[in-house]
Amino acid sequence: IVAAQKSLATAPVTCFRLAGAVLQLSQPKSCIGDQIWPAAPALAVYLEQEPMMVAGKAVLELGSGCGLCGLAVALLGARRVTMTEC
């Protein structure tokens, strides 16, 4: 996973290269839930190294924030991904 940050007119965007795709996640500072927490890229990297943990499985992500981990497991072959954020 490779991260790069750039700014758009309204919110900074962080780009992640994962499983052959580039994910661009917007991070408005108006809400705590919209942030990319430090554990999310770490978990995405781990899952990219161990894709069989999610491949073909139904995955529920609680408190998904910007959705990095949910998007990662979808790219890594999860059968179904449900992401929630309050």
Secondary structure, DSSP 8 states (H G I E B T S, - for coil): -EEEEEE-SSSEEEEEEETTEEEEEE--TT-GGGS--THHHHHHHHHHH-GGGTTTSEEEESS-TT-HHHHHHHHTT-SEEEE---
